[in-house]
């Protein structure tokens, strides 16, 4: 039980740290806050609601991993390093791809809700 409690504390600390230091993460928190009620408005079926919420949560997960990579890289060296720069770019690309996936899922759901498709 102590291990589970400590994992919860670590999770909370990580979310708080990301919220304090990353504007992108704060924006994604707003997106989740909007996505949950909107999913119930846009999608009639439970699995579609779940998908719409999950794709936004996945963006947050990828953002957290990208932030962790960037913070670790900055801790290793403050100097510009081409390899570390590429690693950071790859993390950023992962966030971009996750945003694309979420955007496409929401566009499809909205198009269906509006009767466009």
Phi and psi in degrees as a GROMACS rama.xvg file:
@    title "Ramachandran Plot"
@    xaxis  label "Phi"
@    yaxis  label "Psi"
@TYPE xy
-61.3873  -37.9807  UNK-2
-65.0123  -41.5288  UNK-3
-65.2  -43.3119  UNK-4
-61.9399  -44.1074  UNK-5
-64.7101  -37.4254  UNK-6
-62.7816  -39.6811  UNK-7
-65.1569  -41.9872  UNK-8
-63.4652  -44.0889  UNK-9
-61.9647  -41.1618  UNK-10
-61.5289  -48.4618  UNK-11
-59.9911  -44.499  UNK-12
-61.0997  -41.3066  UNK-13
-65.0541  -42.6323  UNK-14
-64.7085  -40.8862  UNK-15
-64.9007  -42.9315  UNK-16
-63.0789  -43.2021  UNK-17
-64.852  -39.7417  UNK-18
-64.069  -39.3258  UNK-19
-71.8892  -35.9842  UNK-20
-102.824  -14.55  UNK-21
-124.751  112.169  UNK-22
-62.0697  -38.0477  UNK-23
-61.4732  -39.4701  UNK-24
-66.7951  -39.6514  UNK-25
-62.9742  -38.5959  UNK-26
-65.2563  -37.8459  UNK-27
-69.8661  -31.4657  UNK-28
-62.5061  -40.4425  UNK-29
-64.2425  -41.2861  UNK-30
-60.5308  -40.7818  UNK-31
-65.7164  -42.5024  UNK-32
-61.8758  -33.3725  UNK-33
-81.008  -36.781  UNK-34
-66.1154  -37.3752  UNK-35
-61.6547  -55.3148  UNK-36
-68.473  -35.9421  UNK-37
-64.0368  -34.9109  UNK-38
-59.9546  -36.0938  UNK-39
-72.95  -26.4067  UNK-40
-79.7362  -43.2985  UNK-41
-80.3179  -37.872  UNK-42
-110.93  129.884  UNK-43
-83.9476  -29.3102  UNK-44
-96.1002  142.645  UNK-45
-57.2056  -43.7362  UNK-46
-66.3388  -31.5167  UNK-47
-71.983  -38.9649  UNK-48
-59.8663  -47.2426  UNK-49
-58.8511  -45.2406  UNK-50
-60.5108  -44.4951  UNK-51
-63.6218  -37.4768  UNK-52
-72.8356  -42.4853  UNK-53
-63.1114  -38.9921  UNK-54
-64.4823  -32.896  UNK-55
-72.6001  -38.7772  UNK-56
-65.3236  -34.9128  UNK-57
-63.9633  -38.5705  UNK-58
-58.2223  -42.4539  UNK-59
-63.7974  -40.5155  UNK-60
-61.6132  -46.8031  UNK-61
-65.2172  -38.705  UNK-62
-62.2118  -42.1908  UNK-63
-61.8172  -43.654  UNK-64
-65.0968  -41.5243  UNK-65
-62.5423  -43.0309  UNK-66
-62.5919  -42.4866  UNK-67
-61.3222  -42.7368  UNK-68
-62.4277  -45.3706  UNK-69
-63.9203  -43.4299  UNK-70
-63.8477  -41.4994  UNK-71
-65.2788  -44.0694  UNK-72
-61.3091  -41.6818  UNK-73
-66.9055  -31.2138  UNK-74
-71.3928  -35.9667  UNK-75
-65.551  -46.1672  UNK-76
-155.785  136.411  UNK-77
-85.7765  -15.7748  UNK-78
-73.6868  153.155  UNK-79
-68.6729  131.489  UNK-80
-137.774  125.612  UNK-81
-58.7516  -39.9458  UNK-82
-68.4398  -42.0338  UNK-83
-65.848  -37.1556  UNK-84
-59.5702  -41.6779  UNK-85
-66.6405  -39.5832  UNK-86
-61.0118  -45.169  UNK-87
-62.8537  -40.1088  UNK-88
-62.5381  -38.2726  UNK-89
-65.6878  -40.1212  UNK-90
-62.2438  -42.342  UNK-91
-64.4413  -39.2874  UNK-92
-62.9788  -38.1398  UNK-93
-61.7165  -41.1449  UNK-94
-62.7511  -44.5022  UNK-95
-59.8218  -43.3258  UNK-96
-65.378  -40.725  UNK-97
-65.3081  -36.6803  UNK-98
-65.2171  -38.936  UNK-99
-62.3747  -44.5735  UNK-100
-60.736  -47.3549  UNK-101
-63.1685  -43.9482  UNK-102
-61.1401  -42.9184  UNK-103
-65.0299  -41.5988  UNK-104
-61.8188  -45.2881  UNK-105
-68.6597  -38.8643  UNK-106
-61.8122  -42.7407  UNK-107
-62.9541  -44.4956  UNK-108
-63.9059  -42.7531  UNK-109
-66.5536  -40.236  UNK-110
-62.6459  -41.0257  UNK-111
-66.6233  -42.1234  UNK-112
-64.1254  -37.16  UNK-113
-81.1596  -5.32258  UNK-114
79.1256  16.9655  UNK-115
-73.0123  -33.6986  UNK-116
